[in-house]
Amino acid sequence: MTAAPAAEQDIETAPHHRLLLALADLDPAPDRLRTLAFAPGLDAAAFLEGAARHKLLPLAGRHVHRLHLDRGPGALPHPWVLTSAYAANRARNTALADEFGAVQRELASHRVRYALRKGFALAEGVYGDPGVRRIGDLDLALHPADTGPAHTALTRLGYVQGELAVDSDRVVPYATASGERPARGDDGEFLPYRKAGLRPEVPEFYVDLCPVLPEAPLGLPEVPMADVLERSRSAVRCGSPARELHPADQLVDLWAQSAAPARALLDGGPGGGFLPLAKLLDVALLSASLTDADWALAEALLADQGLWPALDPVPRLAALVFPGSTPSPFADGPAAAPGLTARLTA
C-alpha cells in the first residue's frame, strides 16, 4: 500500500508535507523517502512538528532503524529523535500491555461482555508491531447491562473516575463520581477511569467504557450493541485472552470517528476538526485486511442503520491517500477539492 502518489503532484505542497505522507506507510520505498528527504528547502523543524502532530514519530523511527535512514544522502532530519520515539513507544506499549492484560482478566472474572476497540486490536492485530502505533487508552465496547460489573472490576484494580493531579502522581476523583457506581458526564458518556502509572513513559493508565456504537456524542444511528458483541472475535491481546470487535464493526467505528474531518478535507471547507495521518492509516490498513465477507457485512451494517451518507467521506479519503486500500463502491464519489495533500498534512 502506497501513500497517494497522485496527491503528491500538488506543487503547492511543502517538501516536509510530501515526506510526511510518504512515511505513513508500513512498507515504504527507501529510495523514495531519501529523495523526498533530500529535497531542497525541506524544513526539518516543520517536519518534526508535523510528525508529532500526525502521530507518526514512532513509525518514522522504525523506518529509520530498518531502512538505515540515519546516514548518507537523504537521511531523515534528526533521525535520533525518530528512533528514540520508536524505542520509547515500544517501552510505553509494553507497560500498557502488562496493565491492560490484567484488566482483561479481571473483566473476564466478572463475566463482563466487552470487545476491544482500536488500541491493541489494531497495533497487534493489524500493524503487527505495537511499537509503531501510539496507544492512549483501553477502549472497550461494553454491553449496557454490564456497566456495573465493569465498574466493580476496574475499581478493584485501583481505577478511579477522575483526572491525574497536576502536581502529583495521584488521580483526583470527579465531583460527580461516587465510587459506588459508574458516573456519567454532561454528554451522557461514562467518565473515564484512570490509575496513576508512576513511570515517565506512562503517567497514567486510562480505560474508556463505550456502551453505544457509534459513540453517542457523534449523533449517529446506533448499531445494536448485543449484535456487535455477538459478532466479536476471540483474540490474545496484551498477552491475555480477550474479545475484540469484528473487523467490519471495527471499520465502521473508525469511520464514524473520522467522518467530520474527512468530509471537510474532501470538500475543502472549514471546520470538521483535525485528522491525524495516523488515524487515516488505521483506516487504510484495517480496510486492506478485510475479506470479501467482511466488506459484505460492513455494507449490510451501513444499510441497515442508515449510516452510509454520514460515513462515506472516510473510505473515499482513504482510497485517495492510500490507493488499493478500499474497494469500490466504498471508494467512489465526487473528486476531492484541489489542494487535498496540503490540507491533509498541515
C-alpha positions, 0 to 999 in steps of 0.5 A: 500500500502506497501513500497517494502518489497522485496527491503528491503532484500538488506543487503547492505542497511543502517538501516536509508535507510530501515526506510526511505522507510518504512515511505513513506507510508500513512498507515504504520505498527507501529510495523514495523517502531519501529523495523526498528527504533530500529535497531542497528547502525541506524544513526539518523543524516543520517536519518534526512538528508535523510528525508529532502532530500526525502521530507518526514519530514512532513509525518514522523511527522504525523506518529509520532503524530498518531502512538505515535512514540515519546516514548518507544522502537523504537521511531523515532530519534528526533521525535520533529523535525518530528512533528514540520515539520508536524505542520509547513507544515500544517501552510505553506499549509494553507497560500498557500491555502488562496493565491492560492484560490484567484488566482483561482478566479481571473483566473476564472474572466478572463475566463482563461482555466487552470487545476491544476497540482500536488500541491493541486490536489494531497495533497487534492485530493489524500493524503487527508491531505495537511499537509503531502505533501510539496507544492512549487508552483501553477502549472497550465496547461494553454491553449496557447491562454490564456497566456495573460489573465493569465498574466493580472490576476496574475499581478493584484494580485501583481505577478511579473516575477522575483526572491525574493531579497536576502536581502529583502522581495521584488521580483526583476523583470527579465531583460527580463520581461516587465510587459506588457506581459508574458516573456519567458526564454532561454528554451522557458518556461514562467518565473515564477511569484512570490509575496513576502509572508512576513511570515517565513513559506512562503517567497514567493508565486510562480505560474508556467504557463505550456502551453505544456504537457509534459513540453517542456524542457523534449523533449517529444511528446506533448499531445494536450493541448485543449484535456487535458483541455477538459478532466479536472475535476471540483474540490474545491481546496484551498477552491475555485472552480477550474479545475484540470487535469484528473487523467490519464493526471495527471499520465502521467505528473508525469511520464514524470517528473520522467522518467530520474531518474527512468530509471537510478535507474532501470538500475543502471547507472549514471546520470538521476538526483535525485528522491525524495521518495516523488515524487515516492509516488505521483506516487504510490498513484495517480496510486492506485486511478485510475479506470479501465477507467482511466488506459484505457485512460492513455494507449490510451494517451501513444499510441497515442503520442508515449510516452510509451518507454520514460515513462515506467521506472516510473510505473515499479519503482513504482510497485517495491517500492510500490507493488499493486500500478500499474497494469500490463502491466504498471508494467512489464519489465526487473528486476531492477539492484541489489542494487535498495533500496540503490540507491533509498534512498541515 
